């Protein structure tokens, strides 16, 4: 998968929040909602700013059944792996193998493959499909807006 250095022009705040699990993002989102409902907009704005949304690429940059790694310069150079397991379905993951942190670099069928120890992860869920890795890939919230992909990261 080729790495793309993508300078993001958009730092728009996330419009919708993921509600499953108690992550740092969900915690701050809850504070933002509570503070906003009490009229404490300064606190609400600060809590919501803990998560930022970055433009990654156009949807046509990812082939169906494939994926690419992008470097987000505006987010401190973090790398994001974007896959499109089915037409119109996009997923975002941390491209580091959870076994020993090596960068994932290829996709075969529905698996993302680590080049060092051959661990494999599902392109849709990030779940381990073959060891030695035992922990799923870290997922990022990904949204599609006007044929562009945006990833939400915690600050």
Backbone torsions as a table, in degrees:
resi	resn	phi	psi	omega
1	UNK	NA	125.1	-179.4
2	UNK	-73.4	142.3	175.5
3	UNK	-87.5	136.4	179.6
4	UNK	-119.4	128.9	175.2
5	UNK	-87.2	106.5	-174.2
6	UNK	-114.8	113.2	175.2
7	UNK	-81.8	116.8	-176.0
8	UNK	-82.6	133.4	178.9
9	UNK	-95.7	-11.8	-173.4
10	UNK	-114.9	128.3	173.7
11	UNK	-121.4	37.0	-179.0
12	UNK	-62.2	144.0	177.5
13	UNK	-73.6	152.9	-179.4
14	UNK	-65.8	134.5	-177.7
15	UNK	-87.7	-34.8	179.6
16	UNK	-122.7	153.5	-176.3
17	UNK	-115.2	145.9	173.9
18	UNK	-76.0	135.3	-174.6
19	UNK	-109.0	-2.8	-178.9
20	UNK	-88.6	134.9	175.5
21	UNK	78.2	162.3	178.1
22	UNK	-106.6	82.4	176.0
23	UNK	-92.9	173.0	176.8
24	UNK	-59.8	-42.1	-179.9
25	UNK	-60.8	-45.9	-179.1
26	UNK	-65.2	-37.4	177.9
27	UNK	-59.8	-51.4	-179.0
28	UNK	-67.5	-33.6	177.0
29	UNK	-63.8	-41.7	178.0
30	UNK	-62.1	-41.5	177.0
31	UNK	-63.1	-42.8	-179.4
32	UNK	-60.7	-43.8	-179.4
33	UNK	-65.7	-46.0	-179.8
34	UNK	-63.2	-46.7	-179.1
35	UNK	-64.7	-40.4	178.6
36	UNK	-62.9	-38.9	-179.2
37	UNK	-71.4	-21.7	177.5
38	UNK	-91.7	-1.0	179.3
39	UNK	86.9	11.9	-179.6
40	UNK	-95.5	70.2	-171.8
41	UNK	-65.6	-30.0	178.9
42	UNK	-65.0	-44.9	177.2
43	UNK	-65.3	-40.9	179.3
44	UNK	-61.1	-43.9	179.8
45	UNK	-65.0	-40.8	179.5
46	UNK	-64.9	-42.8	-179.5
47	UNK	-67.4	-40.3	179.9
48	UNK	-67.9	-30.1	180.0
49	UNK	-69.0	-10.8	178.3
50	UNK	-65.9	-19.2	175.4
51	UNK	-119.0	133.1	178.6
52	UNK	-126.1	149.8	-178.8
53	UNK	-109.2	133.1	-177.9
54	UNK	-124.5	138.2	174.9
55	UNK	-73.6	129.9	-179.5
56	UNK	-101.1	-55.5	-175.9
57	UNK	-169.4	176.4	172.9
58	UNK	-79.5	152.3	-179.3
59	UNK	-60.8	-31.0	-178.5
60	UNK	-75.4	-1.8	176.4
61	UNK	-78.7	-13.3	-178.9
62	UNK	-114.4	119.4	179.2
63	UNK	-75.9	147.3	175.4
64	UNK	-60.9	129.8	-178.0
65	UNK	82.8	5.2	-178.0
66	UNK	-125.6	-165.8	179.4
67	UNK	-169.3	166.7	177.9
68	UNK	-146.6	154.2	175.6
69	UNK	-105.0	131.9	-179.8
70	UNK	-119.9	143.5	175.1
71	UNK	-103.5	120.5	-178.6
72	UNK	-94.2	95.5	-178.8
73	UNK	-59.5	-40.6	-178.3
74	UNK	-67.8	-13.6	179.7
75	UNK	-111.6	32.1	176.4
76	UNK	78.1	18.7	177.1
77	UNK	83.8	11.8	179.2
78	UNK	-60.3	144.5	177.8
79	UNK	-101.2	140.9	-178.4
80	UNK	-129.1	131.3	174.2
81	UNK	-98.4	120.7	177.9
82	UNK	-110.6	130.1	176.5
83	UNK	-119.7	158.8	172.0
84	UNK	-131.9	82.2	-176.6
85	UNK	-62.7	-33.3	176.4
86	UNK	-136.5	157.2	-179.3
87	UNK	-53.6	122.9	178.2
88	UNK	82.2	-1.0	178.9
89	UNK	-108.3	117.1	-178.2
90	UNK	-119.0	143.4	177.9
91	UNK	-133.7	150.5	179.4
92	UNK	-126.6	134.4	-178.3
93	UNK	-138.6	160.5	167.3
94	UNK	-74.1	127.9	-175.6
95	UNK	-82.4	15.3	178.3
96	UNK	-93.5	127.3	176.9
97	UNK	-60.7	135.3	-178.0
98	UNK	-78.2	-3.4	177.4
99	UNK	-78.2	-59.2	179.7
100	UNK	-138.1	14.0	172.4
101	UNK	84.4	4.5	178.2
102	UNK	-67.4	149.3	-178.2
103	UNK	-73.7	126.5	176.4
104	UNK	-67.1	144.2	-173.9
105	UNK	-140.5	3.8	178.2
106	UNK	-154.4	161.1	176.3
107	UNK	-126.1	134.1	175.8
108	UNK	-131.1	114.6	-176.3
109	UNK	63.7	-119.2	179.8
110	UNK	-106.5	21.2	-177.5
111	UNK	-121.6	137.5	170.7
112	UNK	-92.0	132.6	-170.2
113	UNK	-118.1	136.4	173.6
114	UNK	-84.9	130.8	-176.0
115	UNK	-74.3	-17.3	-172.9
116	UNK	-88.9	-59.7	-176.2
117	UNK	-111.5	7.0	174.4
118	UNK	67.3	22.2	173.2
119	UNK	-61.7	150.8	-178.6
120	UNK	-132.9	146.9	-177.6
121	UNK	-134.0	142.8	-179.6
122	UNK	-67.6	133.8	-177.9
123	UNK	-69.9	-17.8	179.7
124	UNK	-93.9	-42.7	-173.0
125	UNK	-107.1	-23.4	-173.8
126	UNK	82.5	-0.1	179.7
127	UNK	-68.2	150.2	177.9
128	UNK	-68.3	129.7	175.2
129	UNK	-112.2	-13.7	175.8
130	UNK	-158.0	132.9	178.9
131	UNK	-71.9	177.2	21.1
132	UNK	-83.2	-10.6	177.4
133	UNK	-61.3	146.8	178.7
134	UNK	-125.3	-8.8	-177.4
135	UNK	-110.9	134.7	178.3
136	UNK	-62.7	162.4	175.4
137	UNK	-67.7	148.3	174.2
138	UNK	-69.2	129.9	-179.8
139	UNK	-97.7	151.2	173.0
140	UNK	-120.8	149.8	176.1
141	UNK	-72.9	127.1	-177.7
142	UNK	-124.5	133.6	177.6
143	UNK	-126.8	153.3	177.1
144	UNK	-111.9	126.1	178.4
145	UNK	-138.5	121.9	177.6
146	UNK	50.3	46.5	178.0
147	UNK	64.5	24.2	174.8
148	UNK	-123.9	149.2	178.8
149	UNK	-102.5	132.8	178.4
150	UNK	-123.3	136.6	177.4
151	UNK	-112.9	142.5	178.7
152	UNK	-105.7	128.0	-178.9
153	UNK	-124.1	149.1	173.6
154	UNK	-77.7	142.7	178.6
155	UNK	-75.9	NA	NA
